[in-house]
Amino acid sequence: MEIPMGTQGCFSKSLLLSASILVLWMLQGSQAALHIQKIPEQPQKNQDLLLSVQGVPDTFQDFNWYLGEEMYGGTRLFTYIPGIQRPQRDGSAMGQRDIVGFPNGSMLLRRAQPTDSGTYQVAVTINSEWTMKAKTEVQVAEKNKELPSTHLPTNAGILAATIIGSLAAGALLISCIAYLLVTRNWKGQSHRYRVPRRPSPVSSHCLLKPRGFFHKSHHPAHTQSHQILELLG
């Protein structure tokens, strides 16, 4: 029994369409399976950056890292071929960068610089018909550039120290002024209430004697003589 030519053509087209859909699904699934984790998430200048690839199969042919939106020879950082003596082959985009590849598909960028910022893409070749891909964005910040929140504790500490120092200086000044006032008042009161000198008995006795005290005598004999003289006169 022979199959009509039209039926064979339709069957071939259906088989080809199914195969294409299967390959497309596998490619989409492979891209979704790979994931790149940045350690740290926000790298700073001169800090090592690890791009850890997760979801790589146990067996693969090689993997390539690229820096840029397009994946071609001009943006290739390096190729890693496991199982050979020198597995890492640097590409034209490597330049002066210090990058180390690992057998699990990850890469380490040593002493990252702001110029290393951009889109990093990895392509893991499983076989000639299957390649897994993933990408991530990297932004390397200046080391001396800090977030506004990090300035707040420092400024608050400086402000607190300034306020405390001003209060301490003011308290010390007030204490000195109060001490001087108290000392001055104490000295004034001590001079004001000084006890006068006690006069000598001789001088006091002389001052208290009435005038003519030494010219009159209260002896009885002198009194009688004075009376006789008055009678004779």
Steps between C-alpha positions, in 0.01 A plus 500: 500500500647825391452835674385778270754770425284775649466311825878447525561871447255596773652243738853630434394858562325405822805310622729791417271745679487278807878470504539877467260560785688248713836662429358847573352374826832345598685824425253706702518250780879504499508879524250495785697231687825696519534769764789733585545610860718804576713486815485772623186638343636857497877480447728794569827609347797263560266234639492144365177404321382141461245420228373161612311303232228268629321233300794375289471127408762258621637448148555770237748579226605854593371838610569858388471826688418828323494865607237689301151478358618294200673162514780486243879488480549869580312473833636160608688507828620141501415142408525215750547143375503247785725197486805658338824625656425869444122517501470881486559686175479880526305697241542843346277668764718380787743792473674572832230334706594226746232231455511137610259237366377197697391153378138561610462795257559777756758779471687722748584860412784619721530865605193614310501854361215734402600444136412130544133589534266365234310192383667166566376199304596132517433234237540135606532261205347162583534365146492628144124552518450613858643815661385642833523876556461749783590865563516756781568869548804610701553851640832562676482806728780725614641387835487844660143557387269425791127497532337801674388276785861423592569871557219539750660320799830681447337844479277419795802394706690817411195714584451321832867543590483871413188555712644308797827692475317834488287410802807387695685823417196707601463313829870552576473874427191537722676313781802733478280812506301370799821417686639850444175666616477290817867562581464873447189528721665299775803726501279814513298369792813405690636861471162655587448307822858515631508529885650839616800506726430513872634829651755486780370559854723805556392693198134418554522617859662823399250573232207437731627741773319839505688825457637637817508164667864530588454861641229417754542276798221336693717442816326626822804700619522697183129576516516640851800723418315641205196585717715681764662712234165605368380606849812711566473675176 
